[in-house]
Amino acid sequence: MLLSLKVGGAAMAATLPLAFALAWLLARRRFPGKLLVDAVIHLPLVVPPVVTGWVLLLLFAPAGPIGGVLERWFGVSVLFRWSGAAIAAGVMALPLMVRAMRLSIEAVDRRLEQAAETLGASPWRVFATVTLPLAFPGVLAAAVLGFARSIGEFGATITFVSNVPGETRTLPLAIYSALQVPGGEGAVWRLAAISVGLSLAALVASEWLARRMGRGTHVL
């Protein structure tokens, strides 16, 4: 459980800035190939997770374009490590986070941004004082949703970093391992209950925070 929380927290923290940048780009900018970029971002939602894990394995293997650079320049490898599990979880959670954040940004009234601009506010100040505060409830909800998705990741993780006890064996992989052992039903029930409890708590917290901060935003 602690490893799952560690992996989920790292995945969410590392993915959050990228997810917000992509969401803002898709919500506020027009550029050639926008539909293709949108499709690529959401691809992990529709392709089998095993395929995503296989692609990550090709990219981060010692002979891969990213893994080779990490190993040659920094002496770092993410294969069979918890950091690799966090990468897999972050990739799988990214589309959900981008989608939720994009909807939140698109819900911000552009007239408020334009009013701030006419009063002399710079684009950065408009973003920091108007767009971000109004979109923040959705951003926070997306972060918690991404965390919940990360702790439930299985297919890409086991393909990319395998099932190493104490290193990459998160709750879903521990459940899978218990299913392979005769008489492991008791462990499966316990682990499944913990997994459902963590995910449910994250989803409830996401909804509660979004509603609470949404009310505060309307008051302001």
C-alpha positions in Angstrom: 0.0 0.0 0.0 2.8 2.4 0.9 4.5 1.7 -2.4 1.3 2.3 -4.3 0.9 5.7 -2.5 4.5 6.5 -3.3 4.1 5.6 -7.0 0.7 7.4 -7.3 2.0 10.5 -5.5 5.1 10.7 -7.7 3.1 10.1 -10.9 0.6 12.8 -10.0 3.2 15.4 -9.0 5.3 14.8 -12.1 2.3 14.7 -14.5 0.4 17.7 -13.1 2.5 20.5 -14.7 2.5 18.8 -18.1 -1.2 17.9 -18.0 -2.1 21.5 -17.2 0.1 22.9 -19.9 -1.4 20.5 -22.5 -4.9 21.3 -21.2 -4.3 25.1 -21.5 -2.9 24.6 -25.0 -5.9 22.6 -26.2 -8.4 25.0 -24.5 -6.9 28.3 -25.5 -4.8 27.9 -28.6 -5.5 27.1 -32.3 -2.7 25.5 -34.2 -2.1 23.1 -37.1 -2.4 19.5 -36.1 -4.4 20.3 -32.9 -6.8 17.3 -33.5 -3.8 15.0 -33.9 -2.2 16.2 -30.7 -5.4 15.8 -28.9 -5.7 12.2 -30.2 -2.2 11.3 -29.2 -2.7 12.6 -25.7 -5.8 10.5 -25.3 -4.4 7.4 -27.0 -3.5 5.6 -23.7 -7.3 5.5 -22.9 -8.1 3.5 -26.0 -5.1 1.3 -26.7 -4.5 -1.8 -24.5 -2.3 -0.8 -21.5 0.1 -3.6 -22.5 0.8 -1.7 -25.7 1.5 1.5 -23.7 3.9 -0.5 -21.5 5.6 -2.0 -24.5 6.2 1.4 -26.0 7.6 2.7 -22.7 9.9 -0.3 -22.6 11.2 0.5 -26.1 11.7 4.2 -25.1 13.4 3.6 -21.7 15.4 0.5 -22.4 19.2 0.9 -22.3 19.2 0.9 -26.1 16.1 3.2 -26.4 16.2 6.9 -27.2 15.4 8.0 -23.7 16.8 5.2 -21.6 20.1 5.3 -23.5 20.5 9.0 -22.6 19.6 8.5 -19.0 22.0 5.7 -18.6 24.9 7.3 -20.5 24.6 10.8 -19.1 23.3 10.2 -15.6 23.8 6.5 -14.9 20.1 6.1 -14.2 17.8 3.3 -15.3 14.0 3.2 -14.5 13.6 -0.4 -15.6 12.4 -2.7 -12.7 12.4 0.4 -10.4 9.5 2.2 -8.6 10.3 5.3 -10.7 9.5 3.3 -13.8 6.2 2.3 -12.2 5.5 6.0 -11.6 6.2 6.8 -15.2 3.8 4.1 -16.4 1.1 5.3 -13.9 1.6 8.9 -15.0 1.3 8.1 -18.7 -1.9 6.3 -18.1 -3.3 9.0 -15.8 -2.3 11.9 -18.1 -5.3 11.8 -20.5 -7.8 11.9 -17.7 -6.1 14.8 -16.1 -5.8 16.7 -19.3 -9.5 16.2 -20.1 -10.7 17.3 -16.7 -8.4 20.4 -16.7 -9.3 21.3 -20.3 -13.0 21.3 -19.4 -12.3 23.5 -16.4 -10.3 26.0 -18.4 -12.9 26.1 -21.1 -15.6 26.9 -18.5 -13.8 30.1 -17.6 -15.6 33.0 -19.1 -13.4 34.6 -21.7 -15.1 37.9 -21.2 -13.5 38.1 -17.7 -10.0 37.6 -19.2 -10.7 40.2 -21.9 -11.9 42.6 -19.3 -8.7 42.2 -17.3 -6.7 42.7 -20.5 -8.5 46.0 -21.3 -7.6 47.2 -17.8 -4.0 46.8 -18.7 -3.2 43.4 -17.2 -0.4 41.4 -18.9 -1.2 38.0 -20.3 0.7 36.4 -17.4 -1.3 38.4 -14.8 -4.6 37.5 -16.5 -3.6 33.9 -16.3 -2.5 34.1 -12.7 -5.3 36.2 -11.3 -8.3 35.2 -13.5 -7.9 32.0 -15.4 -6.0 29.9 -12.8 -8.2 30.8 -9.8 -11.4 30.1 -11.7 -10.1 26.8 -13.1 -8.4 25.7 -9.9 -11.2 23.6 -8.6 -11.2 21.5 -11.8 -7.4 21.3 -11.7 -7.4 20.1 -8.1 -10.1 17.5 -8.9 -8.1 16.4 -11.9 -5.0 15.9 -9.8 -6.9 13.7 -7.3 -8.5 11.8 -10.2 -5.0 11.2 -11.7 -3.8 10.0 -8.3 -6.7 7.5 -8.1 -5.9 6.3 -11.6 -2.2 6.0 -10.8 -2.7 3.7 -7.8 -4.9 1.4 -9.9 -2.6 1.0 -12.8 -1.7 -2.5 -13.8 -1.2 -3.4 -17.5 1.4 -0.8 -18.5 3.3 -1.2 -15.2 3.7 -5.0 -15.4 4.8 -4.8 -19.0 7.2 -2.0 -18.5 8.8 -2.7 -15.1 7.6 -6.2 -14.3 6.4 -7.4 -10.9 9.3 -7.0 -8.5 8.4 -7.4 -4.8 9.2 -4.3 -2.8 10.1 -2.3 -5.9 7.3 -2.3 -8.5 4.7 -4.5 -6.9 1.9 -2.0 -6.3 -1.6 -3.0 -5.0 -2.9 -4.2 -8.4 0.2 -6.3 -9.0 0.1 -7.7 -5.5 -3.5 -8.8 -6.1 -2.5 -10.4 -9.4 0.4 -12.2 -7.6 -2.0 -13.4 -4.8 -4.3 -14.8 -7.4 -1.5 -17.1 -8.7 -1.0 -18.7 -5.3 -3.3 -21.5 -4.2 -5.2 -20.4 -1.1 -4.5 -16.7 -1.7 -8.1 -15.7 -1.8 -7.9 -14.1 1.7 -5.0 -11.9 0.6 -6.9 -11.0 -2.6 -9.9 -9.9 -0.6 -7.8 -7.7 1.8 -5.8 -6.1 -1.0 -8.9 -5.5 -3.1 -10.7 -3.9 -0.2 -7.7 -1.6 0.4 -7.5 -0.7 -3.3 -11.2 0.0 -3.5 -11.1 2.1 -0.3 -8.2 4.2 -1.5 -9.7 4.8 -4.9 -13.1 5.6 -3.4 -11.6 8.0 -0.9 -9.7 9.8 -3.6 -12.8 10.2 -5.8 -14.9 11.4 -2.9 -12.2 13.9 -1.9 -11.9 15.1 -5.5 -15.7 15.8 -5.7 -15.8 17.4 -2.3 -12.9 19.7 -2.9 -14.2 20.7 -6.3 -17.6 21.6 -4.9 -16.2 23.4 -1.9 -13.7 25.5 -3.9 -16.3 26.0 -6.6 -18.6 27.6 -4.0 -15.8 29.8 -2.8 -15.0 30.9 -6.3 -18.6 31.9 -7.0 -18.7 33.9 -3.7 -15.6 35.8 -4.8 
